[in-house]
Amino acid sequence: MDSLEKFATEKLAELEAQHLRRWLVETDRTEDAIAIRNGKRLISFCCNDYLNLSQHPEVKQAVIAATQRFGAGAGASRLVSGNHSLYGELEAALARLKGTEAACVFGSGYLANLGIIPALVGSGDLILADALSHACLLAGGRLSGAQTLIFRHNDMAHLAELLRIHRKTYRHCLILTDGVFSMDGDLAPVRELAEIAHACDAWLMTDDAHGIGVLGDGRGSSFADGGKADVPLQMGTLSKAVGVYGGYICASHAVIDLIRTRARTLIYSTGLPPGVAAAAIASLEIIARGPQLRAAPLHKARRFTRAMNLPDAQSPIVPLIIGDAARALALSTMLEEAGFLVTAIRPPTVPDGTARLRFTFTAAHQDADIDRLASTLQMAGLT
Ligand SMILES: *Cc1c(COP(=O)(O)O)cnc(C)c1O
């Protein structure tokens, strides 16, 4: 066996022994929260399509119409000839929603973070990141060459202490956090973060992948408490509640122009297909006109947390920490047998020893299904 084959085979065996090997399982999604897996119809509680907009007739029609009219792909980077006119419309809608001067759309949320962070900071600068920040925020930080320090999850005293000790040694400072933590469902104290950042001349960037469409009247985590936190860099994705694909950042004109000029994942990657941009515009319109739709995922999540005697959900994401990866996998199989799709989330996606079931709630979930999910878990000894 050559060394590449040997490396791959041995590495897989090692991961399998730790219950950390991963598999792609074919899953077809049909209407609302239904997934078809191994020929079986399951109610999915692990999809980020919080408003079920990926299945919405108007959104699907927007993809079809724009594709018929403009073609299937963008054909080039936006900086060359791929900057379709639909992009401007989509960016204007995002800026309006987030209350900023401008916005810039990327190929995905992951690509956005890999592009934005190195465009803003580099060697000689400091990044302070929440310990539970999404992998792509940390990857963007690493790519930037800035010094990255981690503060304990949502611990503002720790952040302030790190700033007091280290801020003066560096030119610029960027604070990174999820607005809604993707694997825990709790919220960052965005208003407090904004105040701390302001006091230390640090720039606050929130990754609001799970906030747009479902929190703060659909405007995201900066608006979750009813006001508007002063967050100069609001990043997010179009692939969750918006139901389509793509990443974005909302900021001032000057910051967006700099990102358009410098973000390598924008410059050296092809623009989103026109159909995707058109679908995202259609979704944002549905979000804008649907206060009940926007509020529904959080209500459903709270129905579940109440049934499970857990603290009230703060977002549509509710984790049940199991600890052991093998046990989390076994519980996921048990739920599948009961008709529910809930994937086990294991390290390194979450810290060692905190493997979990991660439940996500969407507007289309039926109350009776949520109640049956909770009673199934309770019968398995989880309360
Ligand atoms: C899903 C997610 C991303 C990545 O977004 P994609 O558009 O799927 O690439 C980034 N950040 C957070 C917090 C996420 O949950």
The ligand as a Gaussian input file, in Angstrom:
#p B3LYP/6-31G(d) Opt

LIG

0 1
 C      -23.675000      27.512000       9.332000
 C      -22.782000      28.537000       9.913000
 C      -21.844000      29.202000       9.121000
 C      -21.566000      28.798000       7.697000
 O      -22.536000      29.273000       6.820000
 P      -22.713000      28.555000       5.402000
 O      -23.456000      29.555000       4.602000
 O      -23.458000      27.304000       5.637000
 O      -21.322000      28.319000       4.883000
 C      -21.121000      30.213000       9.694000
 N      -21.284000      30.543000      10.986000
 C      -22.162000      29.924000      11.781000
 C      -22.309000      30.362000      13.197000
 C      -22.932000      28.890000      11.277000
 O      -23.786000      28.251000      12.068000

